[in-house]
Amino acid sequence: MAELRMSDRVLIDTDVLIDVSRGIVVTGYPLLTKNHSDYRFIQGINLLPFNQ
């Protein structure tokens, strides 16, 4: 398992990122996240805009 350091400096396991992405794409639910750059490469994912 590899670890990624996300933009907010939290370590996350790549398997977790893959599982979250898979679940979002399969179910078709939109994902609300502040880190669009972490998910933009995944085809079929619906990212909601995040307004602070």
PyMOL commands that set and color helices and strands:
alter all, ss='L'
color gray80, all
select helices_A, chain A and resi 14-27+36-39
alter helices_A, ss='H'
color red, helices_A
select strands_A, chain A and resi 3-5+11-13+31-32+47-48
alter strands_A, ss='S'
color yellow, strands_A
deselect
rebuild
show_as cartoon
